[in-house]
Amino acid sequence: MEELCFGYANDIKVPEIVVIVMLIGLFITPFVTNEKEDINLKQKIWFILIFLGLTLLILTGLYLTWSPVGYEVIAGVQGRYFIPAIILILLCLINKNKKVEYKNIELKYFVTFLVLNIIPIMQIIERI
């Protein structure tokens, strides 16, 4: 019998290795990109303030929507809500002077993530 996530028949369980490699790729991207411009300190401060504001708004919205009044835990929090905010923090890590140089890094990233996305797509096709 097939294991279902959270009891829903439409959930697709993505292998953990796919998630781990995607997260590693996401967090090393600022260090291997071929950006010619640098982000100055003022822009980085703005990105951090916007990140904190977005996080506060997301948590407030979830608290008001899903949590009972006075509840100590914010219900309904999922990591996917913070993906746009995390991109701002990753932009703060970009430093054109501290890069690891790779040839054809864009092509390598494209092929790696294309292959990683084929696995969940195949799982979805199997369910149809």
Stockholm file with secondary structure:
# STOCKHOLM 1.0

chainA/1-128         MEELCFGYANDIKVPEIVVIVMLIGLFITPFVTNEKEDINLKQKIWFILIFLGLTLLILTGLYLTWSPVGYEVIAGVQGRYFIPAIILILLCLINKNKKVEYKNIELKYFVTFLVLNIIPIMQIIERI
#=GR chainA/1-128 SS CCCCSTTCTTCCCCCHHHHHHHHHHHHHHHHHCCCCSCCCHHHHHHHHHHHHHHHHHHHHHHHHHHSCTTCSSCTTCCGGGGHHHHHHHHHHTCCTTSCCCCTTHHHHHHHHHHHHHHHHHHHHHHHC
#=GC SS_cons         CCCCSTTCTTCCCCCHHHHHHHHHHHHHHHHHCCCCSCCCHHHHHHHHHHHHHHHHHHHHHHHHHHSCTTCSSCTTCCGGGGHHHHHHHHHHTCCTTSCCCCTTHHHHHHHHHHHHHHHHHHHHHHHC
//
